[in-house]
Amino acid sequence: MPTSSSGSPADPRGRRRSLLREDARFRRYFLGAATSLVGDRITFVAMPFAVLSVSNSAGSVAAVVAAQTVPFALLALFAGVIADRADRRRIVLTSDVVRMVTQVIAAVLLLSGSAEVWHLVVLMVCFGSADAFFMPATQGMLPQLVAGPRLQEANALRGMVSSSAMIGGPALAGVLVALLGPGGALAVDAGTFAVSAVCLAGVRPDPVRRLMREHEMVPSLLAGLREGWHEVRSRQWIGLGLSGFAVYTVVVLPAVFVLGPVIAERELGGAGAWAVISATFGVGSLIGSAIALRWRPQRPMVVVAVGIAVGSAQAAVLGSGLSLPVIAALEGITGIGVALFFTIWDSALQERVPEQALSRVTSYDFFLSIGLSGLGVAIAGPVADLVGLQQTMLAMSAIAVPLALSLLAFPAVRQLRRVEAGTS
């Protein structure tokens, strides 16, 4: 019987079958991620409007978002060390359960009318802490499920899940916020974490090929961090990519997390308008993920740099003052860039970083690309209140786009070549 490059049967016409069809473990992983991501996108729309229902202030929205991202920043690096040493599946399940509980409590407070901003701050601290452990463990688990030659396919499929969630999640959230209020939307989100936990509980990853035995891995977390940092420093292209992500998340993402919902509420019609913008961004991301499913660029970091630049235009688009249909269409274009740079970047890391160090390296990635967004969020709200929403958002893109394109000046970015099947 003919087989695919991963050792699995090919179809009679010689084409390799989809991972979703041939690999039950990846299918469970995929379904768990899908439900969780839909819930995340519901929260993305519902939480800012939950805050605005309690306090109509961009600063309050910023405080709640920062409460989620700051603990993530503080814990993500140590979470990567732990994920490289412990059972990644167990970490993922624990994180799902904790996030489910926080969303249930938030929903009850909002639906009962007793929520205050400080309640949401405390709950988002718990949510962000659990999320810090989920991300490196999930990223590190994927190579335990999928053979190296098919990692980009797996990442592209995962990217398509994320993009589809960006379409369906905000659309569903707009309906839920309108019918049930933000509390009802968060109650649905709690259910998605429960479904995710059930799906991922059935996944049995391959053992990690560790360089040391378990009893030799107990030394300090700081030693583990140093080992992870050595992996980053030994590859200049990783450090440059991380710097590009840091600028994108500190400078641009606050426009999406905080200022975008505020401008939608004040100028574009509220949660429904934000749901439309988020959904069209998701359509663009879906297109970008579909491209990455088939396209393996010869120079992956060039695609990453250009993708970051395109994604960095998001802030200017949201603050442009254009009509809702035009803003939504332009956000779709930025979604293509964001999906391409995340998929190609994740694949480059998984193909080149040793499996036993991957969670630590990706924890530096998440620390810079997500954790540090709390710094930008803390600054963006007060600055926007002081100088204006549109002016702040235009300045964000004016800073970030040129810095992303400047990555192309480095040979380590331009010269990194794709890894062919069977090579490292």
Sequence and secondary structure as in RCSB ss.txt:
>XXXX:A:sequence
MPTSSSGSPADPRGRRRSLLREDARFRRYFLGAATSLVGDRITFVAMPFAVLSVSNSAGSVAAVVAAQTVPFALL
ALFAGVIADRADRRRIVLTSDVVRMVTQVIAAVLLLSGSAEVWHLVVLMVCFGSADAFFMPATQGMLPQLVAGPR
LQEANALRGMVSSSAMIGGPALAGVLVALLGPGGALAVDAGTFAVSAVCLAGVRPDPVRRLMREHEMVPSLLAGL
REGWHEVRSRQWIGLGLSGFAVYTVVVLPAVFVLGPVIAERELGGAGAWAVISATFGVGSLIGSAIALRWRPQRP
MVVVAVGIAVGSAQAAVLGSGLSLPVIAALEGITGIGVALFFTIWDSALQERVPEQALSRVTSYDFFLSIGLSGL
GVAIAGPVADLVGLQQTMLAMSAIAVPLALSLLAFPAVRQLRRVEAGTS
>XXXX:A:secstr
  B TTSSBB TTS B  HHHH HHHHHHHHHHHHHHHHHHHHHHHHHHHHHHH   HHHHHHHHHHHHHHHHHH
HHHHHHHHHHS HHHHHHHHHHHHHHHHHHHHHHHHHT   HHHHHHHHHHHHHHHHHHHHHHHHHGGGTS GGG
HHHHHHHHHHHHHHHHHHHHHHHHHHHHHHHHHHHHHHHHHHHHHHHHHHHT        SS GGGS S HHHHH
HHHHHHHHT HHHHHHHHHHHHIIIIIHHIIIIIHHHHIIIII SHHHHHHHHHHHHHHHHHHHHHHHH   SSH
HHHHHHHHHHHTTHHHHHTS   HHHHHHHHHHHHHHHHHHHHHHHHHHHHHS GGGHHHHHHHHHIIIIITHHH
HHHHHHHHHHHH HHHHHHHHHHHHHHHHHGGGGSHHHHH     TT  
